[in-house]
Amino acid sequence: MTGLEKNIACRKCLVLSMSRKLMTSIGLGVIVCFLVGFMAGQATKMSVKTWYANLEKPFFTPPDWLFAPIWTMLYLLMGIALGRVWYFSKNYNWGKTAIYYFCFQLLVNGLWSLVFFGLRKPILGMVVILILLFLIVKTLQQFKGIDLWATRLLYPYLIWVCFATLLNGGIVILNFL
């Protein structure tokens, strides 16, 4: 084997090793996000057909069946973004900070479901979702310095949470003010 062939073979091994590690990080990120989504779903499903069904909702409220596939897609994208930043953050001093922001916003995401649906407190849910929006923006700022693709993967999540904030606000106005 010539020096060039050894160099090419070594690079292929490096790329395969890097791909395997990246895919492992993404897989773990997706699992973490789906676990939080599953727990949030447990709090949600108890109230959707009873308490939530009896609330006045804004005219722009989507049908109930649409929420599960949208959240599934969003948790998948969030998990991929987390995995990419987890993998690439080793090259940056602020990598841990980005992961901390992500994990904190993910916990607040689950907390919102618990507060809004589990405790049936839309006004307190409004406070939680505003904190969540702030944390998502901070997470995006942190991710941007590490991996642009991860940042872009979180934009649908940001947009959906903005929409959910409008829904939450509409429910508060129509039912509690």
C-alpha positions as CSV (number, residue, x, y, z in Angstrom):
1,M,0.0,0.0,0.0
2,T,1.4,3.4,-1.0
3,G,1.5,6.4,1.3
4,L,-1.4,8.0,-0.6
5,E,-3.5,4.8,-0.3
6,K,-2.8,4.6,3.5
7,N,-3.7,8.3,3.8
8,I,-7.1,7.8,2.0
9,A,-7.8,4.6,4.0
10,C,-7.1,6.4,7.3
11,R,-9.4,9.3,6.3
12,K,-12.2,6.9,5.5
13,C,-11.8,5.3,8.9
14,L,-11.8,8.7,10.5
15,V,-15.0,9.7,8.7
16,L,-16.7,6.4,9.5
17,S,-15.7,6.8,13.2
18,M,-16.9,10.4,13.2
19,S,-20.2,9.4,11.6
20,R,-20.8,6.7,14.1
21,K,-20.1,9.0,17.0
22,L,-22.3,11.7,15.5
23,M,-25.1,9.2,14.9
24,T,-24.8,7.9,18.5
25,S,-25.0,11.5,19.8
26,I,-28.1,12.2,17.7
27,G,-29.7,8.9,18.7
28,L,-29.2,9.8,22.4
29,G,-30.5,13.3,21.8
30,V,-33.7,11.9,20.1
31,I,-34.2,9.5,23.0
32,V,-33.9,12.2,25.6
33,C,-36.4,14.5,23.7
34,F,-38.9,11.6,23.1
35,L,-38.8,10.7,26.8
36,V,-39.7,14.2,27.8
37,G,-42.4,14.3,25.1
38,F,-43.8,11.0,26.3
39,M,-44.0,12.3,29.9
40,A,-45.6,15.5,28.7
41,G,-48.1,13.5,26.7
42,Q,-49.1,11.6,29.8
43,A,-50.1,14.8,31.5
44,T,-51.8,16.0,28.4
45,K,-53.9,13.0,27.4
46,M,-55.7,12.9,30.7
47,S,-57.2,16.3,30.2
48,V,-57.7,16.6,26.4
49,K,-60.9,14.7,26.2
50,T,-62.4,16.1,29.4
51,W,-61.4,19.5,30.8
52,Y,-59.7,20.8,27.6
53,A,-62.6,19.8,25.4
54,N,-65.0,22.0,27.4
55,L,-62.9,25.1,27.2
56,E,-63.6,28.0,24.8
57,K,-60.8,28.0,22.2
58,P,-59.6,30.7,19.7
59,F,-61.0,30.3,16.2
60,F,-57.5,29.4,15.0
61,T,-57.1,26.3,17.2
62,P,-56.1,23.3,15.1
63,P,-57.9,20.0,15.5
64,D,-56.8,17.8,18.4
65,W,-55.5,15.0,16.2
66,L,-52.9,17.4,14.7
67,F,-51.0,18.0,18.0
68,A,-49.4,14.5,18.4
69,P,-47.8,14.3,14.9
70,I,-46.5,17.9,15.1
71,W,-45.0,17.3,18.6
72,T,-43.5,14.0,17.4
73,M,-41.8,15.8,14.5
74,L,-40.7,18.7,16.7
75,Y,-39.2,16.3,19.4
76,L,-37.4,14.4,16.6
77,L,-35.9,17.7,15.2
78,M,-35.0,18.8,18.7
79,G,-33.3,15.5,19.4
80,I,-31.3,15.7,16.2
81,A,-30.3,19.3,17.1
82,L,-29.3,18.3,20.6
83,G,-27.2,15.4,19.3
84,R,-25.4,17.6,16.7
85,V,-24.5,20.2,19.4
86,W,-23.6,17.5,21.8
87,Y,-21.2,16.1,19.3
88,F,-19.7,19.3,17.9
89,S,-19.7,21.2,21.2
90,K,-16.5,19.4,22.2
91,N,-14.7,22.0,20.0
92,Y,-16.0,25.0,21.9
93,N,-15.6,26.3,25.4
94,W,-19.3,27.3,25.6
95,G,-20.5,23.9,24.4
96,K,-21.7,22.9,27.9
97,T,-23.6,26.1,28.3
98,A,-25.5,25.4,25.1
99,I,-26.4,21.9,26.3
100,Y,-27.5,23.3,29.7
101,Y,-29.8,25.9,28.0
102,F,-31.3,23.1,25.8
103,C,-31.9,20.8,28.7
104,F,-33.4,23.6,30.8
105,Q,-35.8,24.6,28.0
106,L,-36.7,21.0,27.5
107,L,-37.7,20.6,31.2
108,V,-39.7,23.8,31.0
109,N,-41.4,22.4,27.9
110,G,-42.5,19.4,29.9
111,L,-43.5,21.6,32.8
112,W,-45.8,23.6,30.6
113,S,-47.8,20.5,29.8
114,L,-47.9,19.5,33.4
115,V,-49.1,23.0,34.5
116,F,-51.6,23.7,31.6
117,F,-53.1,20.2,31.2
118,G,-52.1,18.3,34.4
119,L,-52.9,21.1,36.9
120,R,-55.4,22.8,34.6
121,K,-53.9,26.2,35.2
122,P,-53.8,28.1,31.8
123,I,-52.9,31.4,33.5
124,L,-49.8,29.9,35.1
125,G,-49.2,28.0,31.9
126,M,-49.0,31.4,30.2
127,V,-46.2,32.4,32.5
128,V,-44.4,29.1,31.9
129,I,-44.7,29.3,28.1
130,L,-43.3,32.8,28.1
131,I,-40.3,31.6,30.1
132,L,-40.0,28.7,27.6
133,L,-39.9,31.1,24.7
134,F,-37.1,33.1,26.3
135,L,-35.2,29.9,26.9
136,I,-35.7,28.7,23.3
137,V,-34.3,32.0,22.0
138,K,-31.3,31.7,24.4
139,T,-30.8,28.1,23.2
140,L,-30.8,29.2,19.6
141,Q,-28.2,31.9,20.3
142,Q,-26.0,29.3,22.0
143,F,-26.4,26.7,19.3
144,K,-25.7,29.2,16.5
145,G,-22.1,29.4,17.6
146,I,-21.6,25.6,17.5
147,D,-23.7,24.2,14.6
148,L,-25.8,26.2,12.2
149,W,-27.8,23.1,11.2
150,A,-28.8,22.4,14.8
151,T,-29.9,26.0,15.1
152,R,-32.1,25.7,11.9
153,L,-33.6,22.5,13.2
154,L,-35.0,24.4,16.2
155,Y,-36.8,27.1,14.2
156,P,-40.0,25.0,13.6
157,Y,-40.1,24.4,17.4
158,L,-39.8,28.2,18.1
159,I,-42.5,28.9,15.6
160,W,-44.8,26.3,17.0
161,V,-44.2,27.5,20.6
162,C,-45.0,31.0,19.5
163,F,-48.3,29.7,18.0
164,A,-48.9,27.7,21.2
165,T,-48.4,30.9,23.2
166,L,-51.1,32.6,21.2
167,L,-53.4,29.6,21.8
168,N,-52.6,29.6,25.5
169,G,-53.3,33.4,25.6
170,G,-56.6,33.0,23.7
171,I,-57.8,30.3,26.1
172,V,-56.9,32.5,29.1
173,I,-58.8,35.4,27.6
174,L,-61.9,33.4,26.5
175,N,-62.2,31.4,29.7
176,F,-60.6,33.1,32.7
177,L,-60.7,36.9,32.1
